[in-house]
Amino acid sequence: MRKLLFTLCFLVPLAAQQQTIGTASAPVQTAPATPAAPSQSVQGSSPSPGAAAQTPAAAPADASSTPSGEPWLSGWMDFGYPWVTGPGGSLDTYRTFVNLGSGPKLLGTEFTLIDPKHRLFDQMHVRAYNIGGDPYETLHLDARKAKTYEFNADYRDMAYFNELPSYADPLMSRGIVLDQQSFDMRRRFASFSLELLPGNWIVPYLAFDRDSGSGTGATTFQSDGNEYPVPNTMYDLTNLYRGGIRIERKRFHATLEEGGTTFKNNQDLYQTPGATNLGTLLGAPLLGQTLDLNGLIAAYGIRGSSTYSKALFTASAASWLDLYGQFLYSEPQTNVNYQQHDTGSLLLQDQVLFYTSQQYLVSAAAKLPHTTGSFGGEIRPFRRVRLIESWMTDRLHNTGSASSSNTLSTGSTLSAQIGGFLTSSLVTNYNQLESDIFFEATSRLTFHGGYRYVWGDASDGILPLEGLAGPEQGKLRRNVGLGGITLRASQKVTVSGDVEAASSGGAYFRTSLYDYQKARARLRYQATGSLSLAADFSLLHNTNPLPASNYVFRSYQESLSFMWAPSAGKIWDFQGSYNRSALRTGIGYLDPPFFSPALSQYVDNAHTATGLFTVKLPKYNGLTPKLSAGGSLFISSGSRPTSYYQPTAKLFFPLNKKLSWFAEWSYYGYGEAFYLYEGFRSHLVTTGLRIGQ
């Protein structure tokens, strides 16, 4: 796929140049455009929001409306070479959070092709960023021909590395640093869609999406009395096929869609034969005997498929009434096969049986019919009053069965074979009904009030009953009050706020929303023509007072951002933001092996700040260089104090109208007070050329 990306980005402009040479038309000229912000050249970064605004607008539907002097090829390309120093400190943590490397790269490109004769297409756009080994590569292509088709394609390639030394490490207190849940994978996403006859009142469409991942990592092999960290390999693939029609009328819209998915997931675990793995017990005896693992081959494969039907509509039934609705039905099916062969000194705890080898086979299947529906409307009985009613339901019924065969050997003539068969079921029903009223007291003041009722039930069961497993039932009951206000004090000042308070009579999970209060306030102030300010505040307080839960969750966040651009940024501009947040949680649990009551608490207080100052330097050969400097920081205290700093500086220097040079420096510094070995620091220097405008 990487070869395809390079081919597309390099050969399309080349083909365009060859076509120009072979025709009698005027030479191709690069369309004048404002150069993109230097931040688009950042190694490993996504395009800034301004990048989208620089993409030329869609071609006019009528060929005669296209100016004869408009260039048929325009755009730019950024080529660069980043150098990374270090990193100093923890390489694994650096790869988890940053993961940028050195080497030549296509940092970014955007170009537009216009066919003046409107043969295969009217206009085509291509965008690509961070091509050449970056952890996040993107490619987008779209093409359209008026009243004939619209085609969109997207591709993303993401390198996912996650290995924090202090995470999932029960051996850390003994001086062993090992993340037992780590990943080194690549994920790839592809999406294609084709609309036919756009602009007509019936629009057929087809689409295909693919999500795949593969790589290696570490996980734990669970055995009675002990667990053993082992390496593993992973692969998964999901394909989504869908198609349908959209019906678009002046007062009515409807979509009918049919689709299906296929899914596979494979994972293999292994332990080199002959090597002794003492697990998390590290040789400590259990029931008078040392447990270890000296050989393992385990693999599971999951295969699934599903078809679904979806219908939705919106309608303006009258000047005072709008309606909408949606329905979705799917029936996924899943099959699982698991094989395991392990050797060592192991334990079957419920029978107090020590064994030296095991062969374990499992086969399972499940069906999950799933129905979702919603309906609502907006009623405007009076000029200043709006009533919004909505209802939705979600129903999932899952049935499954599994058979297993477990053969144990003690290394002598004694062996035991244990077979099993079980069936399981899971039923969840969720419903929500909401009523809202909006009242415009004046042209500048609007009040909002509402009520939401949520109810549902869930049950699961496994037969035959074994151990602590048994039928479980839960009910969900929640009453929620809603309120809000919006004040447009003037053209420069807007203030809004929303509140939400709920009381519950049941919940499915201990950490679900139960009795909670939620609030948010926003302020927008255009102080002058060049200075704008925005402030936000949010709060959430949730408690579950049931003795079995004793759960408390509190969080709040306040932020301030501003943009200052005197004279519309002709000389300089400055933008920045500050965010302060606090989080506190507490939940009761039973501490093994004696199941004594205990309380788990987590506290975090954080400060985040960002800023970027950009100044236009004196002109050189009639062109304007740009210099920007700033960065971001994160500082937290509490259960896991952390600091992160990322200053940066960028220079964008036009050499002529079609060629510019840029250079950028960034520093990455990360540290944790309690886990000093996870800190890292690194410098990234990038320089390159922009071709085009």
N, C-alpha and C positions, 0 to 999 in steps of 0.2 A: 504494500500500500504506500510506503514511503516513496518508492520509485514513481508511483503514479502521481504523487503530490508534486515531486520535482518536475516530472514531465509536463504536467498541466501548467505549472507556474512559469516554466521557461520556454516551452515550445509554442504556447498560444501567442505570446508577444512576437516570437520569431516568425511564426506563420503570418501574423499580421503585417510585419515588415516586408515579407516576401510578396504578399499580395499587393502591397503598395507599389513595389518595384515593378511588378508585372502589369500595372494598369496605367492609364493616362490621367488619372485623377491627380489632384494636388497632393504634395507630400504630406504625410501624417504629421500633425503637430500635437504636442501634449496640451491638453486643455488646461487653461489657467485655473488654479485652485489654491486656496489657502493651505500651506503646508500643515500636515497633521502635527499634533503636539509631540514633542520628543518622547513623551512617555510611551508612545506606541512602539518605540524601539527597545523597550526594556526586555532584557533576556528573561523568558519564561512568563511574562505578564500577558494579560488579555488586552485587547484593544480598548482604548478609552472610549467613553460614551460619545465623544466628539467624532470618533471614526465613522460611525454610522451616518452622521450628518454630511460627511464629505463624499459619500457614495453618490454618484450622479443619479438624478431622478429617473423614473421609468420613462421609456420612449413613448412619444405620443402615438396614439392608435392610428392616426392618419399619416401616411407617408408624406403627404404634401406639407404637413405642418413641421417637418424636420428641416431646420435651417441647412442650406446647402453647404455653408462653410463650417459646420460642426464636425470636429474630428471623430472618426469612427473608432479610434482606440485612444483611451486616456487612462491614467493611473500612475502608480508608483510602486517601487520595490525597495525594501531595506535589507541590505546584506551586511553582516557584521561578524565580528569574532570576539566572543567573551572569554576572559581569563578569570579563573577562580583561584584564589590563594587559600591554601589550607585544605579543608577547614581545620582550625585548631580545636581541640576538645573532642567531643563525641561525634564520630562520623555517622553513626546510626541515627542520632537525633537530628543532625543536619539533613540527612537524606529524608527523614520523616517529614520535616517542616519545609525545607527549601528544595533540595535535590537538583540544583542547577550545576552544570558542568561546563568545561571549556571546549572550544572547537568552532569551526565555521558554521554559520547558520543563516537561513533565510528568516530574518526576524519578523518580517511582515510584508504583505503585498496586497494591494487592492487595484483592480483595473476593470474597466467597462468596455465592452464591445458593442457597437451599434451597426446594424446592417441597414444601410440607406434604402436598399431595394426590398427589405422586409421579406426575404425568402424563407430561410429556416427559422429565423427569430427576428424580433425587433431590437431587443437589447439583452445582453448577458453580463452578469456581474460575477466576479471571482474574488474571494477573500481568503487569505491563508496567513497564519501566524505561527511563529516559533517552530519552524520546520528544520529538523536536523539533529534530533536527539534530545530535545527538551522534554520535561515531564508532562507537558500539556500541549499537544499539537492540534490545531484546528484548521479545517478547510470548509469553505462554503461556496456553492455555485447555484445561481438561479438564472433561468432564461424564460422569456415570455414572448408570445406573439399575440397581438390584440385579437380578442374574440375567438382564439383558437386553443391556446394552452398556456399554463403556467407550471414550470417545473422548478423544484427546490431540492437540493442535495446538501447534506451536512455530514462531516466526518470528524471524529475526535479520537485521539490516541493519548491515553493517560497512563503514565508510569506511577503505580501505586506502591509505595514502600512505607511500611509502618513497623518500627521495631524500637520502642522506647525501653531502655534497660530496666526501668523501675516498674513497668506495667506487667500484670499477671505473673509476678515473680514471688512465689511463696518461700523461695530459698534466699531472698535478699538479706534477711536477718542473720544468715550464716555466712555472708560474704560472697555468695554466688550470684552474679548478675546474669539473668537469663529471662528474656521475654518469651513466655511460653505460648503466646498468641501473636505471632508476627507474620508479615506478608511481604513478598517481593513479587509483584504482579504487574501485568499490563492489561488495561481495560480499553476496549475499542467499541465505539458507538458509531453506527451508520444509520442515516435516515434519508428516505427518498419519498417524494410525493409528487403527483401529477394531477393537475386539474384540467379538465377539458371544457371548452366553450365558456370561459369565464365571462361574466357580464350578462349571460343569458339567465332566464328564470329557472332553468334546470341545469345544474352543474355536476356532472359525474366526476368522481375522483378515485384514485388508487394510491396506496401508500404501503411502504415496507420499512420496518425498523429492525435493526439487529444490535444486540448487546452481548459481547463476549469478553471473557477474561481467562487468563492462564498465568501460572507462575508457581513459585515454591514458597515455603514458609515453615513455621513450627506450630505444633499443636500438642495436646496431651492425649495419651492413650489411658483411658480410665479402666482401672481394675479394682476389685474389692480391697479396701485397706490402703491403697496406694495409687498414685497417678504418675505417669512417666512422660516427660517431654520428648517428642520424636519429630523428625522432619516429615514434611508431607508435600505432595504436588497437587495442584488444583486446576480444574478446567470447567467452565460453564458457558452455555450458549442459549440465548433466547431470541427467537424470531417472532415478529408480529406482522401479520398480513391483514390488511383491511381495505375495504372499498365501499363506496356508497354513492348517494346522490344528495345534493343540496337543492332545495326548492326555495327560491328567493323571490318573494313578491313584495309589493309596497307595504302591505300591512300584515304579512305573514311570512314566516321562515320555518322550514322543517329540514331535518337531516335524518336520513335512514342509512344505517351502516351495518355491515356484516364483517366479521373478522375472526381471526384465529391465531393461536400462539402454539409454538412448540418449544420445549425446554429440556435441557439436559445439564446435569451437574455430576462431575466425577471428582473423587478425592482418593488419594492413595497415601497410606501411612506405612513407614518402614523403619525397622531397627536392624542394623548390620548384625548378621549372625555371629555369635561368639563374643561380641562386646557386651559388657555388663552395665546395665542402666539401673541405678539404685532408686530412681524416682525421687519424690519429694521427702520420703522418709530418710534418705541418705544412709541406709544400712541400719537404722534403728529397728530393733526386733519388734515384731507384732505377734502376740500369742506365742512368744518364745522362739520365733523363727524369722530370719532375715528374708525380705521379699526383694526380688529383682526381676528384670526383664532382659533376656539375652538374645531374643530373636522375634521379629514381628513382620508380618505381611498382612495388611488390611486394606480393603478397598470397598467403596460403596459407589453405586451408580443410581442416579435418579433420572427418570424419564417422565415427562408430562406433556399434555396437550390440552387445548381448550378451544372452543368456539363460542362466539358471543353475538348477540343481537342488540343494537342500540337504536333508539329513536328519540329525537328531541324536537321541540317546536317553541317558537315565540309568536305571539299574535297580538295585534292591536285591535281588540274586538270592538272598541268604541273610543271616542275621543277621551273618555274618562276611565277606560279600563284596558289594561295590558295583562296578558296571561303568558305563562311559560310552563313547560313540563319536560321531563326526561325519564326514560325507562331503559334499563340495562339488565340483560340476563346472560349468564355464562355458566358453564358446567365443566370445570377443569377435572382432569383425571391424572393421577400420579401413580407411578410404580417405582418401588425401591428394592434394590438387591444389595446385600452386604455380605462380604466374606472376610473371615479373620482367622489367621493361624499364628499363634504366639507360643513361645517357649520361655522357661525360666523357673523361678520359685515363686509361685502365685497362690492365691487364696480364694476359695469360694466361701464367703463369710457366713451365709445363712446356714450352711451345713458344716462349717468349720472343717473344710476339706482343703488340704494343701495338694497342689498338682504341679506338674512340670511341663505339660503341653496342653494346648486347647485348639479345637477347631470349631468355629462358631459361624453358622449360616442363618441368614434372615431374609425373608421375602415378604413384602408388604404392598398394599394397594389402597387407594383412597379415591373417593368421589366427593366433589365439593360444589353442589349447585348453589348459585349465588344470584340473588335478585335485589336490585336497587331501583328505587323510583322516587321522584320528587315532583311536586306541583305547587304553583304559586301564582300570585297576581298582585298588581298594583291598582288601587282604586283611588280616584280623585273626585270625591263627592262635592268638594268645594274648592275654590281657587287657591286657598292657602293650606289645604289639608291633603295629605297623602296617607293612605292606608296600605300596608304591605302584609300580605298573608302568605305563609309558606309551610309546606309539609313534606317530610321525606321519611323513607323507610329503607332499611338495609337488612336483608335476611340471608344467613349462611347456614346451611345444613351439611355437615361433613360426616361421612361414614367410612370406616376403614377396617382392614383386617390384616393380620400378620401371622406368619408361621415361622418357627425357629427350630434349629437343631444344634445342640451344644454337646460336644464330645470332649471329655476331660481324661487325661492320663497321668498317673503318678510316676511313670518311668519304670514301673514293674509290670506285673501282669494285671494289676488292678486298673480298671477304667470305668468310667460312668458316662452314660449318654442321657441327656435331658432334652426332651422335646416340649414344645409349647405352641399354643394357638390362642390368639386373643382377637377380640373385636372391640372397636372403639367408636364413639360418636361425639360430635360437638355441634351444638345448636346455639346460634346467637341471633337475637332479634333486637334491632335498634330502631327507635322511632323518635321523631322530633317535630314539634309544632311550634310555630313562632308567629307572633302578631306585633307589628310595629306601626306607630303613628308619627308623622312628621308635621309640625305646625309652624308655618311662617308667620310669626307675630308681626314682624315688619320686613321690609325688603332686606334688612341687614341682620335680623335675628331669627334663628330657627331652633325650635325645641324638638327633641326626640324622646319618645318613651316606648317601651315594649315589654313583652312577656314571652318567655320560651319555656316550654315543658318538654322534658326528655324522659323517655321511659323505655324499658327493654328487659330482656331476660336472657340468661345463658345457662347451659347445662352441658356437662360432659360426663362420660363414663367409660370404664375399661372393664371388660369381662374376659376371663374370670378375675375376681378381686385378688390382689396380692400386695402384701406389705401395707404401706400407708395409702396406697392408691385406692380410690373409691369414687362413687358418684358425687359430683359437686354441682351445686346450683347457685346462681347469683341473680339478683334483681337490681335494676338500675332505675332510680327515681330521682329526678332533679327539677327543681323550680328555680327559674332564673329571671331576675328583674333587670331591665335595660333602661338606660337613660343617656341623654346627651344634649349638647348645646353647641351652636356655631354662631359666632359673632363676627360680622364683617364691619369693624368699627369705622374703617375708612378704606380707601383704595390701597393704603399702605399697610394696614394692620388687619390680620385675621386671627381669631382665637377660637379653638374648638376643644371640646372635651367629651369623653365617653366614660360611663361607669357601668359595671356589671356585677351583680351580687347573686349568689346561688346558695341554696340549701338542699342537701341530698338525703335521701332515705336509703341509699344503697349504691354500690359501685362494684365493678368487676375486679379491679386491681387495687392493691393497697396504696399505690402511688397515683391513682386516678384523681381527677378533680372531684372534690367532695363538697365541703363548705368553703366557698372561696369568694374573694372580693378582687375585682380587677378594675383598674382605672388608667386612663391615658389622657394627657393634655398636650396640645400643640399650639405653638405661636409662630406666625410668619410676619416679619416686619421688614418692609422696604424703606430703610431709613433715608436713603438718598437714591438718586439715579444710579449711583455706582456702588452702593453698599446695601447688602441684604443680609438679614439675620433669621435664623430659625432655631427654635428651642422645642424639645420634646421631653416628656416625662411619662413613665409607665410604672405600674405597681401591680404585683400579684401576690396575694396571701391565700394559701390553701391549707386546710387542716382536715385530717380524718381522725375524729376523736374515739373511734372504736377501740376497745382494749387490745384487740389483736393487731392493730396497726400502729396507733400512737404516732401518726405521721404529721409532720409540719414542714411546709415549704414557703419561704418568703423570698421575694426578689423585687428589686426596684432598679430603675435605670433612668438617668437624666443626661441629656446631651445638648450641646450648643454648637452650631455651625454658622459660618459666615462666608460671604464672597465679596471682595472689595476690588473693584476694577475701575479706577478713575479714568475718565475720558474713554469709556468703553474698552479699556485695556490696551489703548494705543501705545502706552509706554510700559506699564507694569500692571500686574494683578496679583492678588494674594487670597488664597482660600485655606480654610482650616476648620478643624472640628475638635471637640473635646467631649468625652463620654465618661461618666462615672456610674458604676454598677455595683450592686451588693447582692449576694446570694447566701442563704442559710437554709439547710435542710437537716432534719432529724427523723429517724425511724427506728422503732424497736425491732429486735430480732432475737433469736435463740442461739446461744453460743455453744457449739459442740465441744467436747463429747457429752457434757452433762446437761446441755440444753438450758443453761441458766439465762435469764433475761438480761439483755444488754441493749445499749443505745448507740446507733451509728450516727455521727454528726459530720457535716461538711460546711465549711465557711469560706467564702471568697469575697474580697473587696478589691475592685479593679479600677484602674485609670487608663484610658486610652486617648491618645492625642495624635492628630495628623496635621500636616501643614505643607503648603507648596507655594513658593514665591517665584514668579516668572517675570523677567525683565527683558525688554527688547534692546539690544546693544546698538551702538551707532552703525549706520549703514556702511556696507562694504561693496563697492562696485554696483551701487544701487539696490543691493539686497540687504535684508535685515536679519542678523543672527539673533538667536534667543538663548538665554541662560536661565535655568531654573534650579532651585535648591530647596530642600525640605526633608521630609521623611515622616516616620511614625514611630510611636513607642507604646509599650504596654507594660504596666507595673501592677502586680497584685500582691495582696497579703491574705493570710488566713491559713487554711489547712495545707495549701501547697503554694507558697510564695514563688512567684515567677516574674522574670523581667525579660523584655525583648525590645531591641532597638534596631531601627533600620533607617539610617540617614541616607540621602541620595543627592547627587548633583548631576545635571545634564546640560550639555552644550549642543546646540543645533546651528550649523554654520553653512549657509548656502554658498557654493562655489560659482554657480551660474544658475540660469533659470531651470535647468534640467538635472542638476547634480548638486547634492549637499553632503556634507560630512557631519557626523555626529559622534559624540563620545559621552559615556555615562559611567559614573562610579556609584556603587552601593555597598553598604556594610551591613552584615547580619550578625547580631550578637544576642545570644540566648543564655539564660541562666536560671537555676532553681536553688533556693537556699538550702533545702533539705536533701537534694540530690545533685550535688556539685558535679558528679561525673556525667550528668546529662547536658551540661553546658557546651556551647560551641561558639565560634566566631569565625567570620570569613569575609573577605573582600571580593567583590565582583566588578571587573572593569570591562566595558564593552565599547568597541569602536567599529564604525562601519560607514557605508555610503548609502544614500538614498538616490535612486534613479527615478526621474519623473517628479511630478508634483501631486 
